[in-house]
């Protein structure tokens, strides 16, 4: 039986991104980690509705040598303790590595779908950057873009523009309740 999922970017969706000169960056460690308002409740509602919750996060600063892999894993462990997330998928590569897992490529979503029996056409991708939206689109998911008006490339297209994960959860839950998605 296929399951449905909500794929979530980490920084800017679940926790606050550190914004410098209009551009978002991940927290450097636990001291900068702040779960965004409404995230716990939004994830609990999605989980209660039967969604598999999978974080899919690019962390290229590890490949660039500016962040330790252990710092990323420590943040993910803290989030896993606090939130009802089923799985964390992380790409530690930089764009020049040409891997299949770095968003906008859909590799992390496709691998999670295989491992968890997820039907991508009944699933959603929530992100705050164009790469997130494009990865979701390429995987066959519906996409929700949290628009913080960062000073960077915006998605060419998304299914919904929202202001927060809580707003995204409202849309997802209303679509699933009214359209009969199971």
Beta strands, then each sheet from edge to edge (+ up, - down):
strand 1: 5-8
strand 2: 18-20
strand 3: 23-25
strand 4: 52-58
strand 5: 87-91
strand 6: 124-127
strand 7: 142-146
strand 8: 160-162
sheet 1: 5+ 4+ 1+ 6+ 7+ 8+
sheet 2: 2+ 3-
end
